[in-house]
């Protein structure tokens, strides 16, 4: 049972949630307007994306810090102003967008935003504030200091645990201390984790139950096979971070039809 910690409006609706990893990139380049539109059309609840910063200090939607994999050319995202990034062809008529642009393009969509670099902190905050989108954004980062800095500047915004907090939370579970687990996770709303960190199995029926006991949602990344989706949903996870939002929605609806 969830505890009485305040719940962000970001978590409206009932889990499980389909979290579209970089949109739906089957027929569109990842992290583009077309990929996000495809994900929403396929039934995604939340759009997951990544943010770097341009040369003119604008939050840019991109997983990679550089261009070779995405655009087949040399250079770093941070070396170009947004106006120039917007001329780079990513395929299917798509190009780089700013975070502000995608928040505006999808005004009713929720975004799971991974802030990739400290330089993107201020620009990310500015984009979310400008769109008045704090209640439909969840902030995460592999850097706990980056995550905390963004959250501090966006009071009330939802956030998920960085690896440091995940590690401490797992130690609290190992110690069988619900009180310690609640204290360790008091500053975050969700655990967004892989099923395993190397040899360590992070997501089990027990860890999910423990996270639920202190008011946390559990979202697992990156889950692309139907059998894995079913297995994880069976143990109670609240969200599937997936490259296949279309498949995840089919799995969830099939489970509903079976009364699961």
Backbone as CSV, one residue per row, in Angstrom:
resi,resn,N_x,N_y,N_z,CA_x,CA_y,CA_z,C_x,C_y,C_z
1,UNK,0.851,-1.196,0.000,0.000,0.000,0.000,0.884,1.242,0.000
2,UNK,0.501,2.226,-0.786,1.279,3.451,-0.846,1.110,4.235,0.447
3,UNK,2.186,4.952,0.839,2.088,5.780,2.028,1.405,7.093,1.689
4,UNK,1.459,8.057,2.633,0.705,9.301,2.438,1.567,10.433,1.895
5,UNK,2.686,10.118,1.244,3.482,11.200,0.675,2.687,11.860,-0.449
6,UNK,2.826,13.185,-0.625,2.073,13.885,-1.672,2.375,13.307,-3.048
7,UNK,1.352,13.199,-3.865,1.529,12.666,-5.205,1.456,13.796,-6.219
8,UNK,2.445,13.863,-7.093,2.471,14.875,-8.133,1.349,14.628,-9.140
9,UNK,0.791,15.718,-9.701,-0.198,15.552,-10.779,0.345,14.763,-11.965
10,UNK,1.664,14.665,-12.069,2.261,13.894,-13.153,1.758,12.459,-13.146
11,UNK,1.465,11.930,-11.969,1.081,10.524,-11.831,-0.430,10.309,-11.893
12,UNK,-1.121,11.212,-12.577,-2.563,11.037,-12.711,-2.856,9.752,-13.494
13,UNK,-4.045,9.221,-13.263,-4.414,7.984,-13.939,-3.886,6.782,-13.194
14,UNK,-4.291,5.625,-13.648,-3.966,4.378,-12.973,-2.895,3.614,-13.745
15,UNK,-1.837,3.168,-13.057,-0.846,2.317,-13.726,-1.490,1.007,-14.182
16,UNK,-0.805,0.269,-15.076,0.555,0.504,-15.564,0.611,1.576,-16.654
17,UNK,1.772,2.193,-16.752,1.987,3.295,-17.686,2.940,2.863,-18.806
18,UNK,2.619,3.281,-20.009,3.507,3.056,-21.158,4.354,4.312,-21.333
19,UNK,5.649,4.160,-21.165,6.582,5.288,-21.238,7.436,5.105,-22.494
20,UNK,7.187,5.934,-23.475,7.786,5.763,-24.805,9.210,6.289,-24.826
21,UNK,10.162,5.377,-24.846,11.591,5.694,-24.802,12.023,6.364,-26.100
22,UNK,12.297,7.656,-26.027,12.687,8.465,-27.200,11.577,8.502,-28.251
23,UNK,10.328,8.356,-27.798,9.204,8.303,-28.725,9.023,6.894,-29.270
24,UNK,8.447,6.800,-30.449,8.308,5.518,-31.145,9.042,5.658,-32.467
25,UNK,10.209,5.019,-32.551,11.120,5.263,-33.672,11.131,4.129,-34.682
26,UNK,9.991,3.493,-34.902,9.921,2.444,-35.915,10.024,3.030,-37.319
27,UNK,9.343,4.147,-37.529,9.347,4.790,-38.847,9.682,6.264,-38.740
28,UNK,10.317,6.635,-37.648,10.689,8.032,-37.421,11.995,8.065,-36.649
29,UNK,12.809,9.074,-36.848,14.027,9.187,-36.051,13.678,9.408,-34.573
30,UNK,14.480,8.823,-33.695,14.225,8.945,-32.263,14.252,10.402,-31.797
31,UNK,13.520,10.663,-30.732,13.530,11.986,-30.094,13.176,13.118,-31.055
32,UNK,12.245,12.855,-31.955,11.772,13.897,-32.868,10.272,14.070,-32.702
33,UNK,9.769,15.152,-33.241,8.328,15.418,-33.178,7.545,14.260,-33.783
34,UNK,8.033,13.714,-34.897,7.336,12.609,-35.555,7.322,11.367,-34.664
35,UNK,8.431,11.080,-33.997,8.496,9.920,-33.103,7.576,10.099,-31.900
36,UNK,7.502,11.304,-31.370,6.620,11.545,-30.227,5.152,11.435,-30.640
37,UNK,4.829,11.962,-31.808,3.451,11.862,-32.296,3.070,10.403,-32.529
38,UNK,3.991,9.614,-33.080,3.721,8.196,-33.312,3.494,7.458,-31.997
39,UNK,4.274,7.794,-30.967,4.127,7.148,-29.665,2.763,7.450,-29.052
40,UNK,2.356,8.691,-29.112,1.045,9.054,-28.560,-0.073,8.360,-29.337
41,UNK,0.066,8.290,-30.648,-0.951,7.611,-31.465,-1.034,6.126,-31.137
42,UNK,0.088,5.548,-30.701,0.124,4.126,-30.358,-0.361,3.854,-28.942
43,UNK,-0.642,4.908,-28.190,-1.183,4.728,-26.855,-0.224,4.953,-25.714
44,UNK,0.894,5.617,-25.963,1.829,5.925,-24.880,1.187,6.887,-23.892
45,UNK,1.492,6.683,-22.620,1.024,7.589,-21.570,2.001,8.724,-21.325
46,UNK,3.288,8.433,-21.510,4.357,9.380,-21.187,5.410,9.295,-22.285
47,UNK,5.962,10.444,-22.656,7.041,10.502,-23.639,8.366,10.668,-22.907
48,UNK,9.286,9.725,-23.112,10.609,9.834,-22.495,11.557,10.483,-23.480
49,UNK,12.364,11.423,-22.986,13.297,12.099,-23.866,14.534,12.523,-23.101
50,UNK,15.523,13.001,-23.834,16.820,13.376,-23.278,17.140,14.807,-23.705
51,UNK,17.905,15.492,-22.854,18.165,16.903,-23.126,19.648,17.221,-22.993
52,UNK,20.190,17.843,-24.054,21.520,18.457,-24.028,21.329,19.964,-24.209
53,UNK,22.409,20.674,-24.400,22.312,22.128,-24.532,23.026,22.583,-25.796
54,UNK,22.431,23.544,-26.483,23.017,24.098,-27.704,24.052,25.167,-27.372
55,UNK,24.743,25.643,-28.392,25.753,26.687,-28.194,25.148,27.984,-27.696
56,UNK,23.856,28.191,-27.969,23.192,29.408,-27.498,22.317,29.137,-26.272
57,UNK,22.679,28.114,-25.502,22.056,27.840,-24.197,20.572,27.545,-24.279
58,UNK,20.205,26.706,-25.226,18.820,26.244,-25.346,18.802,24.734,-25.134
59,UNK,17.825,24.261,-24.368,17.692,22.826,-24.117,17.260,22.133,-25.402
60,UNK,18.089,21.189,-25.870,17.863,20.494,-27.132,17.538,19.037,-26.857
61,UNK,16.508,18.544,-27.529,16.101,17.155,-27.371,17.047,16.270,-28.185
62,UNK,17.874,15.510,-27.469,18.822,14.600,-28.114,19.376,13.662,-27.054
63,UNK,19.467,12.378,-27.407,20.103,11.445,-26.482,21.620,11.605,-26.503
64,UNK,22.201,11.665,-27.694,23.657,11.717,-27.832,24.157,13.151,-27.680
65,UNK,25.371,13.316,-27.155,25.952,14.660,-27.099,26.527,15.102,-28.438
66,UNK,26.676,14.140,-29.360,27.285,14.458,-30.650,26.405,13.961,-31.797
67,UNK,26.868,14.211,-33.034,26.020,14.020,-34.202,26.250,12.751,-35.029
68,UNK,27.371,12.037,-34.916,27.627,10.943,-35.870,26.520,9.909,-35.976
69,UNK,26.042,9.346,-34.873,25.008,8.300,-34.966,23.690,8.860,-35.454
70,UNK,23.355,10.051,-35.020,22.038,10.626,-35.320,21.972,11.246,-36.709
71,UNK,23.055,11.902,-37.107,23.003,12.683,-38.342,24.081,12.310,-39.348
72,UNK,24.965,11.367,-38.988,25.992,10.940,-39.929,27.008,11.999,-40.255
73,UNK,27.272,12.874,-39.303,28.272,13.912,-39.517,28.973,14.210,-38.201
74,UNK,30.108,14.873,-38.290,30.892,15.175,-37.102,30.306,16.378,-36.367
75,UNK,30.687,16.503,-35.113,30.298,17.671,-34.333,29.510,17.307,-33.096
76,UNK,29.491,18.208,-32.141,28.736,18.050,-30.907,27.527,18.953,-30.924
77,UNK,26.446,18.512,-30.293,25.243,19.334,-30.173,25.585,20.695,-29.575
78,UNK,26.466,20.697,-28.585,26.791,21.936,-27.869,27.605,22.925,-28.694
79,UNK,28.060,22.507,-29.874,28.871,23.392,-30.724,28.029,24.212,-31.696
80,UNK,26.725,23.951,-31.762,25.867,24.611,-32.738,24.741,25.379,-32.040
81,UNK,24.361,26.530,-32.547,23.147,27.180,-32.052,21.922,26.397,-32.521
82,UNK,20.810,26.588,-31.836,19.594,25.855,-32.202,19.204,26.117,-33.651
83,UNK,19.385,27.347,-34.125,19.001,27.666,-35.506,19.738,26.801,-36.506
84,UNK,20.978,26.438,-36.211,21.745,25.579,-37.115,21.380,24.115,-36.910
85,UNK,21.167,23.699,-35.661,20.736,22.323,-35.400,19.421,22.028,-36.108
86,UNK,18.580,23.034,-36.201,17.268,22.856,-36.817,17.337,22.665,-38.324
87,UNK,18.521,22.837,-38.896,18.686,22.612,-40.347,19.288,21.239,-40.645
88,UNK,19.657,20.491,-39.619,20.298,19.192,-39.813,19.236,18.123,-40.023
89,UNK,19.337,17.401,-41.113,18.346,16.386,-41.464,18.615,15.102,-40.682
90,UNK,17.644,14.683,-39.875,17.750,13.437,-39.122,17.015,12.297,-39.811
91,UNK,16.392,12.591,-40.956,15.614,11.587,-41.674,14.127,11.825,-41.531
92,UNK,13.370,11.374,-42.524,11.898,11.498,-42.533,11.436,12.933,-42.340
93,UNK,12.245,13.867,-42.809,11.873,15.271,-42.712,12.000,15.849,-41.319
94,UNK,12.684,15.136,-40.435,12.812,15.578,-39.046,14.179,16.196,-38.786
95,UNK,14.206,17.034,-37.741,15.439,17.679,-37.342,15.453,17.809,-35.830
96,UNK,16.484,18.422,-35.290,16.546,18.631,-33.850,15.489,19.641,-33.417
97,UNK,14.911,19.403,-32.247,13.949,20.338,-31.661,14.431,20.753,-30.285
98,UNK,13.962,21.890,-29.853,14.220,22.299,-28.475,13.188,21.650,-27.561
99,UNK,13.508,21.571,-26.280,12.543,21.062,-25.311,11.305,21.944,-25.292
100,UNK,11.502,23.246,-25.392,10.361,24.162,-25.403,9.432,23.865,-26.577
101,UNK,10.019,23.544,-27.732,9.210,23.265,-28.920,8.363,22.015,-28.745
102,UNK,8.926,20.948,-28.183,8.130,19.729,-28.058,7.096,19.849,-26.942
103,UNK,7.419,20.581,-25.890,6.412,20.817,-24.849,5.237,21.605,-25.418
104,UNK,5.528,22.527,-26.318,4.469,23.320,-26.960,3.715,22.497,-28.003
105,UNK,4.430,21.646,-28.737,3.792,20.849,-29.791,2.821,19.824,-29.219
106,UNK,3.086,19.369,-28.002,2.238,18.353,-27.365,1.796,18.869,-25.990
107,UNK,0.885,19.841,-25.977,0.559,20.553,-24.733,-0.151,19.718,-23.685
108,UNK,-0.672,18.570,-24.066,-1.358,17.710,-23.096,-0.524,16.488,-22.710
109,UNK,0.639,16.344,-23.298,1.463,15.155,-23.066,2.356,15.333,-21.854
110,UNK,2.600,14.208,-21.173,3.569,14.180,-20.082,4.929,13.759,-20.635
111,UNK,5.976,14.380,-20.105,7.338,14.121,-20.560,8.226,13.688,-19.400
112,UNK,8.940,12.615,-19.625,9.967,12.118,-18.710,11.297,12.632,-19.263
113,UNK,11.904,13.605,-18.596,13.041,14.329,-19.169,14.333,13.954,-18.449
114,UNK,15.254,13.351,-19.190,16.565,12.968,-18.672,17.552,14.083,-19.021
115,UNK,18.009,14.799,-18.003,18.929,15.918,-18.206,20.344,15.348,-18.253
116,UNK,20.958,15.411,-19.415,22.188,14.672,-19.672,23.460,15.364,-19.199
117,UNK,23.410,16.673,-19.004,24.633,17.406,-18.702,24.324,18.596,-17.800
118,UNK,25.252,18.980,-16.916,25.008,20.141,-16.062,24.710,21.413,-16.847
119,UNK,25.295,21.529,-18.043,25.032,22.714,-18.850,23.592,22.860,-19.281
120,UNK,22.841,21.758,-19.234,21.433,21.787,-19.651,20.487,22.126,-18.504
121,UNK,21.011,22.299,-17.299,20.142,22.540,-16.138,19.314,23.811,-16.323
122,UNK,19.984,24.944,-16.501,19.267,26.211,-16.645,18.335,26.233,-17.841
123,UNK,18.800,25.807,-19.018,17.915,25.779,-20.182,16.706,24.867,-20.008
124,UNK,16.870,23.733,-19.324,15.727,22.852,-19.074,14.714,23.538,-18.173
125,UNK,15.191,24.142,-17.111,14.304,24.869,-16.194,13.558,25.969,-16.948
126,UNK,14.274,26.714,-17.786,13.645,27.811,-18.537,12.562,27.292,-19.465
127,UNK,12.816,26.164,-20.130,11.831,25.602,-21.060,10.581,25.140,-20.327
128,UNK,10.753,24.466,-19.197,9.597,23.974,-18.439,8.798,25.137,-17.879
129,UNK,9.487,26.134,-17.362,8.787,27.316,-16.836,8.018,28.031,-17.937
130,UNK,8.665,28.200,-19.080,8.034,28.919,-20.185,6.755,28.227,-20.643
131,UNK,6.770,26.892,-20.639,5.597,26.118,-21.072,4.587,25.902,-19.945
132,UNK,4.936,26.392,-18.736,4.088,26.149,-17.562,3.769,24.654,-17.441
133,UNK,4.824,23.855,-17.564,4.664,22.408,-17.701,5.153,21.616,-16.486
134,UNK,5.356,22.260,-15.360,5.913,21.562,-14.199,5.070,20.373,-13.761
135,UNK,3.752,20.457,-13.972,2.888,19.363,-13.514,2.805,18.218,-14.512
136,UNK,3.459,18.349,-15.666,3.441,17.252,-16.647,4.846,16.845,-17.085
137,UNK,5.806,17.163,-16.231,7.190,16.793,-16.484,7.737,16.031,-15.282
138,UNK,8.481,14.967,-15.557,9.251,14.261,-14.539,10.716,14.426,-14.895
139,UNK,11.509,14.856,-13.920,12.926,15.107,-14.141,13.752,13.932,-13.624
140,UNK,14.689,13.502,-14.439,15.636,12.478,-14.007,17.007,12.802,-14.573
141,UNK,18.031,12.164,-13.993,19.393,12.311,-14.494,20.245,11.236,-13.850
142,UNK,21.260,10.788,-14.573,22.212,9.861,-13.979,23.069,10.567,-12.932
143,UNK,23.142,11.888,-13.012,23.853,12.687,-12.015,22.866,13.167,-10.960
144,UNK,23.068,12.749,-9.717,22.144,13.166,-8.668,22.209,14.676,-8.432
145,UNK,23.398,15.266,-8.540,23.503,16.710,-8.329,22.769,17.482,-9.426
146,UNK,22.851,16.998,-10.668,22.112,17.633,-11.759,20.616,17.528,-11.526
147,UNK,20.160,16.335,-11.167,18.729,16.132,-10.899,18.255,17.054,-9.787
148,UNK,18.989,17.105,-8.692,18.575,17.923,-7.553,18.541,19.405,-7.905
149,UNK,19.494,19.852,-8.714,19.542,21.267,-9.079,18.329,21.653,-9.919
150,UNK,17.949,20.803,-10.877,16.762,21.090,-11.685,15.512,21.101,-10.810
151,UNK,15.378,20.097,-9.952,14.187,19.984,-9.105,14.083,21.159,-8.136
152,UNK,15.221,21.595,-7.620,15.221,22.746,-6.704,14.657,23.985,-7.383
153,UNK,14.922,24.132,-8.669,14.471,25.321,-9.400,13.045,25.179,-9.950
154,UNK,12.475,23.980,-9.841,11.109,23.733,-10.317,10.306,23.122,-9.167
155,UNK,9.933,23.921,-8.182,9.257,23.384,-7.000,8.025,22.564,-7.365
156,UNK,7.945,21.382,-6.770,6.786,20.519,-6.989,6.888,19.590,-8.174
157,UNK,7.926,19.740,-9.006,8.049,18.870,-10.181,8.331,17.439,-9.735
158,UNK,7.808,16.479,-10.488,8.062,15.067,-10.193,9.501,14.714,-10.563
159,UNK,10.040,13.713,-9.875,11.415,13.302,-10.150,11.600,11.837,-9.804
160,UNK,12.551,11.202,-10.485,12.866,9.803,-10.193,14.294,9.690,-9.696
161,UNK,14.592,8.555,-9.095,15.867,8.355,-8.409,17.031,8.236,-9.377
162,UNK,18.122,8.877,-9.028,19.388,8.675,-9.732,20.046,7.400,-9.195
163,UNK,21.086,6.892,-9.873,21.703,5.638,-9.430,22.160,5.637,-7.977
164,UNK,22.619,6.764,-7.471,23.060,6.811,-6.075,21.916,6.483,-5.128
165,UNK,20.747,7.071,-5.369,19.595,6.809,-4.509,19.117,5.372,-4.685
166,UNK,19.157,4.876,-5.906,18.768,3.475,-6.145,19.639,2.542,-5.318
167,UNK,20.939,2.780,-5.328,21.857,1.932,-4.570,21.524,1.977,-3.074
168,UNK,21.322,3.168,-2.542,20.998,3.296,-1.118,19.659,2.640,-0.799
169,UNK,18.709,2.754,-1.717,17.402,2.136,-1.505,17.512,0.622,-1.458
170,UNK,18.314,0.052,-2.335,18.496,-1.400,-2.337,19.179,-1.876,-1.058
171,UNK,20.111,-1.081,-0.552,20.746,-1.430,0.723,19.735,-1.384,1.858
172,UNK,18.823,-0.414,1.823,17.788,-0.333,2.854,16.861,-1.539,2.799
173,UNK,16.548,-1.978,1.590,15.709,-3.177,1.438,16.466,-4.403,1.956
174,UNK,17.749,-4.483,1.640,18.557,-5.597,2.125,18.578,-5.625,3.654
175,UNK,18.581,-4.428,4.258,18.572,-4.324,5.716,17.178,-4.515,6.307
176,UNK,16.190,-4.692,5.451,14.800,-4.898,5.869,14.274,-3.737,6.724
177,UNK,14.666,-2.516,6.315,14.248,-1.327,7.049,13.363,-0.444,6.181
178,UNK,12.051,-0.537,6.379,11.126,0.316,5.639,11.331,1.778,6.004
179,UNK,11.644,2.043,7.261,11.872,3.427,7.686,13.072,4.021,6.960
180,UNK,14.159,3.266,6.887,15.344,3.752,6.182,15.056,3.929,4.698
181,UNK,14.310,3.006,4.107,13.951,3.115,2.693,13.138,4.381,2.444
182,UNK,12.190,4.669,3.329,11.400,5.884,3.182,12.249,7.140,3.278
183,UNK,13.230,7.116,4.187,14.101,8.283,4.339,14.989,8.464,3.119
184,UNK,15.556,7.368,2.615,16.455,7.427,1.456,15.736,7.964,0.225
185,UNK,14.462,7.611,0.075,13.712,7.960,-1.144,12.779,9.144,-0.954
186,UNK,12.922,9.874,0.143,11.948,10.924,0.461,11.921,12.057,-0.558
187,UNK,13.009,12.232,-1.305,13.077,13.351,-2.252,12.666,12.974,-3.666
188,UNK,12.253,11.721,-3.884,11.895,11.288,-5.233,10.519,10.628,-5.235
189,UNK,9.937,10.538,-6.429,8.581,10.007,-6.577,8.541,8.633,-7.219
190,UNK,9.596,8.267,-7.925,9.581,7.010,-8.677,10.975,6.414,-8.735
191,UNK,11.008,5.088,-8.842,12.239,4.375,-9.129,12.176,3.977,-10.599
192,UNK,13.070,4.542,-11.400,13.158,4.178,-12.812,14.482,3.451,-12.991
193,UNK,14.387,2.147,-13.188,15.561,1.285,-13.074,15.562,0.214,-14.155
194,UNK,16.745,-0.315,-14.480,16.796,-1.517,-15.305,16.442,-2.709,-14.438
195,UNK,16.095,-3.814,-15.073,15.784,-5.003,-14.289,17.016,-5.486,-13.527
196,UNK,18.183,-5.276,-14.113,19.434,-5.659,-13.452,20.461,-4.557,-13.593
197,UNK,21.306,-4.400,-12.588,22.552,-3.653,-12.701,23.667,-4.692,-12.650
198,UNK,24.206,-5.093,-13.800,25.199,-6.148,-13.814,24.628,-7.414,-13.203
199,UNK,25.301,-7.969,-12.194,24.799,-9.204,-11.574,23.686,-8.967,-10.562
200,UNK,23.420,-7.704,-10.241,22.436,-7.390,-9.202,21.044,-7.275,-9.820
201,UNK,20.139,-8.102,-9.338,18.757,-8.042,-9.807,18.026,-6.956,-9.016
202,UNK,17.645,-5.901,-9.690,17.037,-4.744,-9.039,15.534,-4.922,-8.874
203,UNK,14.898,-5.468,-9.891,13.434,-5.551,-9.913,12.995,-6.973,-9.611
204,UNK,12.415,-7.154,-8.440,11.834,-8.429,-8.027,10.488,-8.125,-7.383
205,UNK,9.710,-9.158,-7.157,8.424,-8.944,-6.486,8.643,-8.269,-5.137
206,UNK,9.717,-8.639,-4.446,9.972,-8.063,-3.124,10.370,-6.586,-3.216
207,UNK,11.292,-6.254,-4.135,11.701,-4.847,-4.209,10.547,-3.970,-4.664
208,UNK,9.739,-4.466,-5.594,8.574,-3.684,-6.031,7.633,-3.444,-4.862
209,UNK,7.362,-4.477,-4.075,6.477,-4.327,-2.917,7.064,-3.346,-1.903
210,UNK,8.362,-3.394,-1.696,9.007,-2.466,-0.758,8.917,-1.025,-1.246
211,UNK,9.160,-0.799,-2.527,9.037,0.558,-3.065,7.602,1.059,-2.960
212,UNK,6.649,0.197,-3.255,5.244,0.578,-3.114,4.917,0.945,-1.673
213,UNK,5.502,0.244,-0.723,5.199,0.465,0.686,5.584,1.865,1.156
214,UNK,6.543,2.484,0.455,6.936,3.847,0.836,6.464,4.877,-0.191
215,UNK,5.499,4.495,-1.029,4.857,5.463,-1.915,5.518,5.688,-3.243
216,UNK,6.361,4.753,-3.672,7.091,4.924,-4.925,6.455,4.136,-6.054
217,UNK,6.411,4.732,-7.250,6.129,3.950,-8.443,7.427,3.317,-8.940
218,UNK,7.295,2.185,-9.647,8.456,1.489,-10.204,8.291,1.406,-11.716
219,UNK,9.225,2.020,-12.432,9.241,2.000,-13.898,10.519,1.295,-14.337
220,UNK,10.410,0.333,-15.240,11.555,-0.487,-15.634,11.956,-0.168,-17.075
221,UNK,13.270,-0.004,-17.301,13.791,0.262,-18.631,14.838,-0.780,-19.000
222,UNK,15.063,-0.954,-20.288,14.201,-0.648,-21.429,13.627,-1.987,-21.865
223,UNK,12.300,-2.120,-21.858,11.619,-3.412,-21.996,10.923,-3.460,-23.349
224,UNK,11.418,-4.335,-24.239,10.916,-4.338,-25.616,10.256,-5.638,-26.059
225,UNK,10.313,-6.677,-25.221,9.721,-7.962,-25.580,8.425,-8.185,-24.805
226,UNK,7.393,-8.686,-25.500,6.079,-8.868,-24.879,6.150,-9.783,-23.660
227,UNK,6.945,-10.851,-23.748,7.011,-11.787,-22.618,7.629,-11.122,-21.388
228,UNK,8.596,-10.232,-21.610,9.195,-9.522,-20.482,8.223,-8.502,-19.901
229,UNK,7.467,-7.852,-20.768,6.456,-6.919,-20.286,5.452,-7.626,-19.380
230,UNK,4.943,-8.763,-19.849,3.981,-9.534,-19.067,4.568,-9.963,-17.725
231,UNK,5.788,-10.467,-17.756,6.434,-10.953,-16.532,6.604,-9.829,-15.513
232,UNK,7.031,-8.660,-15.967,7.234,-7.532,-15.058,5.904,-6.985,-14.534
233,UNK,4.905,-6.945,-15.398,3.586,-6.503,-14.949,3.013,-7.478,-13.921
234,UNK,3.321,-8.761,-14.064,2.854,-9.761,-13.107,3.377,-9.496,-11.701
235,UNK,4.587,-8.935,-11.594,5.124,-8.674,-10.251,4.808,-7.267,-9.763
236,UNK,4.036,-6.504,-10.567,3.484,-5.258,-10.058,4.155,-3.975,-10.461
237,UNK,5.051,-4.002,-11.468,5.676,-2.738,-11.858,4.614,-1.778,-12.401
238,UNK,4.885,-0.492,-12.256,3.899,0.536,-12.594,4.096,1.142,-13.977
239,UNK,5.266,0.936,-14.555,5.524,1.529,-15.851,6.556,0.753,-16.634
240,UNK,6.367,0.718,-17.947,7.308,0.080,-18.861,7.941,1.157,-19.732
241,UNK,9.231,1.368,-19.559,9.972,2.272,-20.430,10.418,1.438,-21.624
242,UNK,9.940,1.790,-22.811,10.071,0.880,-23.936,10.254,1.605,-25.262
243,UNK,11.008,0.972,-26.153,11.105,1.445,-27.537,9.880,1.033,-28.343
244,UNK,9.054,0.157,-27.775,7.889,-0.380,-28.464,6.615,-0.021,-27.697
245,UNK,6.312,1.265,-27.691,5.090,1.714,-27.033,3.859,1.046,-27.633
246,UNK,3.908,0.783,-28.927,2.785,0.113,-29.587,2.560,-1.278,-29.011
247,UNK,3.632,-2.041,-28.841,3.539,-3.395,-28.306,3.142,-3.386,-26.833
248,UNK,3.702,-2.459,-26.068,3.361,-2.375,-24.648,1.876,-2.095,-24.458
249,UNK,1.310,-1.225,-25.278,-0.123,-0.934,-25.165,-0.946,-2.174,-25.496
250,UNK,-0.547,-2.934,-26.498,-1.256,-4.169,-26.841,-1.213,-5.153,-25.677
251,UNK,-0.037,-5.308,-25.067,0.107,-6.228,-23.934,-0.794,-5.804,-22.779
252,UNK,-0.792,-4.532,-22.461,-1.595,-4.047,-21.325,-3.075,-4.202,-21.600
253,UNK,-3.501,-3.885,-22.813,-4.929,-4.020,-23.129,-5.356,-5.483,-23.132
254,UNK,-4.473,-6.371,-23.586,-4.784,-7.798,-23.554,-4.935,-8.285,-22.124
255,UNK,-4.116,-7.793,-21.246,-4.207,-8.164,-19.837,-5.527,-7.662,-19.228
256,UNK,-5.902,-6.457,-19.601,-7.177,-5.913,-19.105,-8.345,-6.773,-19.566
257,UNK,-8.283,-7.209,-20.822,-9.384,-8.028,-21.357,-9.492,-9.374,-20.644
258,UNK,-8.349,-9.811,-20.059,-8.344,-11.056,-19.296,-8.607,-10.819,-17.820
259,UNK,-8.862,-9.570,-17.467,-9.159,-9.243,-16.089,-7.954,-9.191,-15.185
260,UNK,-6.762,-8.977,-15.760,-5.549,-8.922,-14.962,-5.250,-7.465,-14.581
